[in-house]
Every structure is written in structure tokens, then in C-alpha cells.
Amino acid sequence: MDELIPKKSSLIQYKVGPHLMLYCRKVEREDSSPIDEPILFQQRDGPILPTLKLVHKYPGLKFKSVTVDKGAIPFLLGGANVMCPGLTNPGGEMPPDGETQDAQGFDVPGVAKGEGVVIYAEGKEHALACGVMTMSSAEM
């Protein structure tokens, strides 16, 4: 965490358009000039998510993740949303439901509605996207 956000550096917040917040840290270039590197973002009132560049730069950091099947890859790269079949078909993966229970004893879904996730593609090493779940894994 200290490498990600050093203690002496500050996190700078930028408002990008009406609905996007970008959180950046100061980084020095090779020529010693400082630049702001985006590391986190937030859309509207959603969760704060890591940028894809951050996920690739620090593969050891563990984020809640889902995996889509191979058939969804070209559509996602074209800007489409992830649909249920991309996660539920063979090759797609989600955290299992029911590993933990809430205070009333009900099973907690593996991924809850409104939770931020990093999206991986079947058979690929690096993340494909970052996003927010609009349905829980139990609903799918």
C-alpha cells in the first residue's frame, strides 16, 4: 500500500465531467518532471474502483473479480456491457455464493449488486475491464 500511495504524497481528486471522479497520485517521469497518474475512479455515487492501469501494474493486489467466457471478449472490447451468459456459461466464473452468512443466517452472494469488480477473460492473464455489478451473483 505504501508503494501505491506513499505516506508523504497526496491523493489528488479531479472532477471529470458531471459524473466521474478521478483520483491521481504524483509520479516523477524519467526527466524528473512530476505528472498526475490516475489510480482510482468513481462514477456517480458508485464504488471507488481501481484503474485498469493500476490493476496491470500491481498484479499482486487482490480485487473482487469475475471471469467472462471467450465469446464475450470481442464485444467487451467494443464497449458492450457484460451480460449474464458471459458469466454463467462454461468458461465464466464468479465468486461462489454462500461461503459466508449475514447476521440473520442467510447466505451472502459471492458478488453483491452494486459491488465493484475487476473483469478477466477466460484464458487470459491480464484484466479486461473494471466495473460495477448491476445484479448479484445469486440473482444470476
Phi and psi in degrees as GROMACS dihedral restraints (atoms count N, CA, C in turn):
[ dihedral_restraints ]
;  ai    aj    ak    al  type     phi  dphi    fc
    3     4     5     6     1   -65.7    20    10
    4     5     6     7     1   -31.0    20    10
    6     7     8     9     1   -72.5    20    10
    7     8     9    10     1   -35.7    20    10
    9    10    11    12     1   -68.7    20    10
   10    11    12    13     1   -51.7    20    10
   12    13    14    15     1  -130.9    20    10
   13    14    15    16     1    93.9    20    10
   15    16    17    18     1   -59.4    20    10
   16    17    18    19     1   151.4    20    10
   18    19    20    21     1   -60.1    20    10
   19    20    21    22     1   -37.1    20    10
   21    22    23    24     1   -83.3    20    10
   22    23    24    25     1   -16.6    20    10
   24    25    26    27     1   -85.7    20    10
   25    26    27    28     1   158.7    20    10
   27    28    29    30     1  -110.3    20    10
   28    29    30    31     1   153.8    20    10
   30    31    32    33     1   -94.0    20    10
   31    32    33    34     1   124.8    20    10
   33    34    35    36     1  -102.0    20    10
   34    35    36    37     1   133.1    20    10
   36    37    38    39     1  -108.1    20    10
   37    38    39    40     1   128.0    20    10
   39    40    41    42     1  -118.9    20    10
   40    41    42    43     1   140.5    20    10
   42    43    44    45     1   -96.1    20    10
   43    44    45    46     1   120.2    20    10
   45    46    47    48     1  -112.4    20    10
   46    47    48    49     1   102.2    20    10
   48    49    50    51     1    72.1    20    10
   49    50    51    52     1  -171.9    20    10
   51    52    53    54     1   -77.2    20    10
   52    53    54    55     1   -17.0    20    10
   54    55    56    57     1  -131.9    20    10
   55    56    57    58     1    15.4    20    10
   57    58    59    60     1  -132.4    20    10
   58    59    60    61     1   130.1    20    10
   60    61    62    63     1  -112.1    20    10
   61    62    63    64     1   136.0    20    10
   63    64    65    66     1  -120.7    20    10
   64    65    66    67     1   129.0    20    10
   66    67    68    69     1  -109.5    20    10
   67    68    69    70     1   124.1    20    10
   69    70    71    72     1  -124.2    20    10
   70    71    72    73     1   157.9    20    10
   72    73    74    75     1  -122.6    20    10
   73    74    75    76     1   154.2    20    10
   75    76    77    78     1   -78.4    20    10
   76    77    78    79     1   130.8    20    10
   78    79    80    81     1  -134.8    20    10
   79    80    81    82     1   141.9    20    10
   81    82    83    84     1   -91.1    20    10
   82    83    84    85     1   136.2    20    10
   84    85    86    87     1   -77.9    20    10
   85    86    87    88     1   178.3    20    10
   87    88    89    90     1   -62.2    20    10
   88    89    90    91     1   -31.8    20    10
   90    91    92    93     1   -88.4    20    10
   91    92    93    94     1    16.7    20    10
   93    94    95    96     1    68.0    20    10
   94    95    96    97     1    14.2    20    10
   96    97    98    99     1   -91.6    20    10
   97    98    99   100     1   134.7    20    10
   99   100   101   102     1   -79.0    20    10
  100   101   102   103     1   144.1    20    10
  102   103   104   105     1  -133.2    20    10
  103   104   105   106     1   162.3    20    10
  105   106   107   108     1   -95.9    20    10
  106   107   108   109     1   119.2    20    10
  108   109   110   111     1  -102.1    20    10
  109   110   111   112     1   120.5    20    10
  111   112   113   114     1   -66.6    20    10
  112   113   114   115     1   131.5    20    10
  114   115   116   117     1  -124.3    20    10
  115   116   117   118     1   -25.8    20    10
  117   118   119   120     1  -138.4    20    10
  118   119   120   121     1   155.8    20    10
  120   121   122   123     1  -145.6    20    10
  121   122   123   124     1   160.9    20    10
  123   124   125   126     1  -144.9    20    10
  124   125   126   127     1   127.4    20    10
  126   127   128   129     1  -100.6    20    10
  127   128   129   130     1   130.3    20    10
  129   130   131   132     1    48.1    20    10
  130   131   132   133     1  -125.2    20    10
  132   133   134   135     1  -104.2    20    10
  133   134   135   136     1    21.3    20    10
  135   136   137   138     1   -74.8    20    10
  136   137   138   139     1  -176.1    20    10
  138   139   140   141     1   -70.8    20    10
  139   140   141   142     1   155.6    20    10
  141   142   143   144     1   -81.2    20    10
  142   143   144   145     1   124.2    20    10
  144   145   146   147     1  -116.4    20    10
  145   146   147   148     1   153.8    20    10
  147   148   149   150     1   -75.9    20    10
  148   149   150   151     1   152.0    20    10
  150   151   152   153     1   -75.0    20    10
  151   152   153   154     1   158.3    20    10
  153   154   155   156     1   -63.7    20    10
  154   155   156   157     1   -34.3    20    10
  156   157   158   159     1   -62.5    20    10
  157   158   159   160     1   -39.7    20    10
  159   160   161   162     1   -65.5    20    10
  160   161   162   163     1   -43.0    20    10
  162   163   164   165     1   -61.5    20    10
  163   164   165   166     1   -40.1    20    10
  165   166   167   168     1   -72.4    20    10
  166   167   168   169     1   -35.9    20    10
  168   169   170   171     1   -72.0    20    10
  169   170   171   172     1   -34.6    20    10
  171   172   173   174     1  -121.1    20    10
  172   173   174   175     1    74.8    20    10
  174   175   176   177     1   -66.2    20    10
  175   176   177   178     1   -16.7    20    10
  177   178   179   180     1   -75.4    20    10
  178   179   180   181     1   -18.7    20    10
  180   181   182   183     1   -70.6    20    10
  181   182   183   184     1   134.6    20    10
  183   184   185   186     1  -100.3    20    10
  184   185   186   187     1   119.2    20    10
  186   187   188   189     1  -116.0    20    10
  187   188   189   190     1   155.9    20    10
  189   190   191   192     1   -64.0    20    10
  190   191   192   193     1   129.4    20    10
  192   193   194   195     1  -135.2    20    10
  193   194   195   196     1   156.7    20    10
  195   196   197   198     1  -130.3    20    10
  196   197   198   199     1   158.8    20    10
  198   199   200   201     1  -125.1    20    10
  199   200   201   202     1   132.2    20    10
  201   202   203   204     1  -100.1    20    10
  202   203   204   205     1   156.3    20    10
  204   205   206   207     1   -74.6    20    10
  205   206   207   208     1   167.6    20    10
  207   208   209   210     1   -60.5    20    10
  208   209   210   211     1   -32.2    20    10
  210   211   212   213     1   -65.7    20    10
  211   212   213   214     1   -22.2    20    10
  213   214   215   216     1   -85.5    20    10
  214   215   216   217     1   -16.4    20    10
  216   217   218   219     1   -57.1    20    10
  217   218   219   220     1   -51.9    20    10
  219   220   221   222     1   -62.2    20    10
  220   221   222   223     1   -33.6    20    10
  222   223   224   225     1   -70.2    20    10
  223   224   225   226     1   -41.5    20    10
  225   226   227   228     1   -65.3    20    10
  226   227   228   229     1   -40.3    20    10
  228   229   230   231     1   -65.8    20    10
  229   230   231   232     1   -24.8    20    10
  231   232   233   234     1   -84.3    20    10
  232   233   234   235     1    -2.6    20    10
  234   235   236   237     1   105.1    20    10
  235   236   237   238     1     4.9    20    10
  237   238   239   240     1   -74.8    20    10
  238   239   240   241     1   159.0    20    10
  240   241   242   243     1   -78.9    20    10
  241   242   243   244     1   157.4    20    10
  243   244   245   246     1   -77.5    20    10
  244   245   246   247     1   128.0    20    10
  246   247   248   249     1  -100.1    20    10
  247   248   249   250     1   159.8    20    10
  249   250   251   252     1   -51.3    20    10
  250   251   252   253     1   -45.3    20    10
  252   253   254   255     1   -60.4    20    10
  253   254   255   256     1   -29.4    20    10
  255   256   257   258     1   -64.9    20    10
  256   257   258   259     1   -25.2    20    10
  258   259   260   261     1   -98.6    20    10
  259   260   261   262     1   -27.2    20    10
  261   262   263   264     1   -98.5    20    10
  262   263   264   265     1   -18.1    20    10
  264   265   266   267     1   -68.7    20    10
  265   266   267   268     1   162.1    20    10
  267   268   269   270     1   -56.0    20    10
  268   269   270   271     1   132.6    20    10
  270   271   272   273     1   106.1    20    10
  271   272   273   274     1   -27.6    20    10
  273   274   275   276     1   -85.2    20    10
  274   275   276   277     1   146.4    20    10
  276   277   278   279     1  -139.9    20    10
  277   278   279   280     1   146.2    20    10
  279   280   281   282     1  -137.8    20    10
  280   281   282   283     1   158.3    20    10
  282   283   284   285     1   -59.4    20    10
  283   284   285   286     1   139.9    20    10
  285   286   287   288     1   -66.3    20    10
  286   287   288   289     1   145.0    20    10
  288   289   290   291     1   -78.4    20    10
  289   290   291   292     1   152.0    20    10
  291   292   293   294     1    81.2    20    10
  292   293   294   295     1    10.9    20    10
  294   295   296   297     1   -72.3    20    10
  295   296   297   298     1   -27.6    20    10
  297   298   299   300     1  -126.4    20    10
  298   299   300   301     1   163.8    20    10
  300   301   302   303     1  -127.3    20    10
  301   302   303   304     1   149.9    20    10
  303   304   305   306     1   -82.8    20    10
  304   305   306   307     1  -174.4    20    10
  306   307   308   309     1   -63.0    20    10
  307   308   309   310     1   -27.9    20    10
  309   310   311   312     1   -88.0    20    10
  310   311   312   313     1    -2.0    20    10
  312   313   314   315     1    91.6    20    10
  313   314   315   316     1     7.1    20    10
  315   316   317   318     1   -85.2    20    10
  316   317   318   319     1   148.2    20    10
  318   319   320   321     1   -66.6    20    10
  319   320   321   322     1   138.0    20    10
  321   322   323   324     1   -92.4    20    10
  322   323   324   325     1   134.1    20    10
  324   325   326   327     1   -63.7    20    10
  325   326   327   328     1   152.2    20    10
  327   328   329   330     1   -60.7    20    10
  328   329   330   331     1   -39.9    20    10
  330   331   332   333     1  -131.9    20    10
  331   332   333   334     1   124.1    20    10
  333   334   335   336     1   -89.6    20    10
  334   335   336   337     1   157.8    20    10
  336   337   338   339     1   -63.0    20    10
  337   338   339   340     1   133.9    20    10
  339   340   341   342     1    85.9    20    10
  340   341   342   343     1     0.5    20    10
  342   343   344   345     1   -86.9    20    10
  343   344   345   346     1   142.2    20    10
  345   346   347   348     1   -79.4    20    10
  346   347   348   349     1   140.6    20    10
  348   349   350   351     1  -138.2    20    10
  349   350   351   352     1   155.8    20    10
  351   352   353   354     1  -102.0    20    10
  352   353   354   355     1   131.3    20    10
  354   355   356   357     1  -103.0    20    10
  355   356   357   358     1   123.2    20    10
  357   358   359   360     1  -108.2    20    10
  358   359   360   361     1   160.0    20    10
  360   361   362   363     1  -107.6    20    10
  361   362   363   364     1   146.1    20    10
  363   364   365   366     1   -57.2    20    10
  364   365   366   367     1   126.6    20    10
  366   367   368   369     1    80.3    20    10
  367   368   369   370     1     3.0    20    10
  369   370   371   372     1  -110.4    20    10
  370   371   372   373     1   149.7    20    10
  372   373   374   375     1   -83.9    20    10
  373   374   375   376     1   -38.9    20    10
  375   376   377   378     1   -98.7    20    10
  376   377   378   379     1   156.6    20    10
  378   379   380   381     1   -67.8    20    10
  379   380   381   382     1   151.4    20    10
  381   382   383   384     1  -101.4    20    10
  382   383   384   385     1   -34.4    20    10
  384   385   386   387     1  -165.4    20    10
  385   386   387   388     1   170.2    20    10
  387   388   389   390     1  -126.9    20    10
  388   389   390   391     1   140.9    20    10
  390   391   392   393     1  -163.0    20    10
  391   392   393   394     1  -172.7    20    10
  393   394   395   396     1  -121.0    20    10
  394   395   396   397     1   135.1    20    10
  396   397   398   399     1   -74.8    20    10
  397   398   399   400     1   131.8    20    10
  399   400   401   402     1   -98.7    20    10
  400   401   402   403     1    -8.0    20    10
  402   403   404   405     1  -138.2    20    10
  403   404   405   406     1   151.0    20    10
  405   406   407   408     1   -80.6    20    10
  406   407   408   409     1   162.2    20    10
  408   409   410   411     1   -65.4    20    10
  409   410   411   412     1   -29.1    20    10
  411   412   413   414     1   -67.8    20    10
  412   413   414   415     1   -35.9    20    10
  414   415   416   417     1   -68.8    20    10
  415   416   417   418     1   -32.1    20    10
